[in-house]
């Protein structure tokens, strides 16, 4: 401020920056614990129930069924925790991220290739369409996680035999990343709710449900938070075929 002595102004600035970072960390911790409690409660309750059934069961078939359900619930809890850790990293990066020029095409091709085996295991045709190069301002690790979440959601919820396409379009004004599937999709009100930022809010992350599309909320919330960190815009629409989900992320071209 104007009343601050010139010789102590650098110290005041440093203290203010530290306090801003501390507040960001505290907000991130608050959001993380609130979301973790909400998202992990259900799968852990399932595990507890199935273990109790195993203890009481005498038939091998019943024990095997309960064991399978407990394992599935643990796998879900593991996915939830992975998403929450990414959200915590985004919260920690907010306000102090240094974005650099990243080739979106290279990352999109790598993530798509990485996820092809999982898609094939579910009889899903996963492919990539796009130019040779598209430079955007981003963090490469978070950008890969961002795309991985969108593709994973599409693979998990589009259904067997579906087609999932990762697509990049560019013009002098913008670069657009799309993840499109021909699965059951979401209702319009669910798409609107899914792309609302949760930053600074104690609201629980949503569970989206339509057809087979339950459980998409957390992965989409991760994508929303990362897109905001990059200054990009995430939209959800019905796929061009009239069935399925189209996630569209618009970046400004990278400029020095």
Buried (B, 14 or more C-beta within 10 A) or exposed (E): EEEEEEEEEEEEEEEEEEEEBEEBBEBBEBBBEBBBEBBBEBBBEBBEBBEEBBEEBEEEEEBEBBBEBBEBBBEBBEBBBBBBBBBBBBBBBBEEBEBEEBBBBBBBBBBBEEBBEBBEEBEBBBEBEBEEEBBBBBBBEBBBBBBBBBBBBBBBBBBEEBBBBBBBBBEEEBBBBBBBBBBBBBEEEBBEBBBEEBBEEEEBBBBBBBEBBEBBBBBBBBBBBBBBBBEBBBBBBBBEEEBBBBBBBBBBBBEE
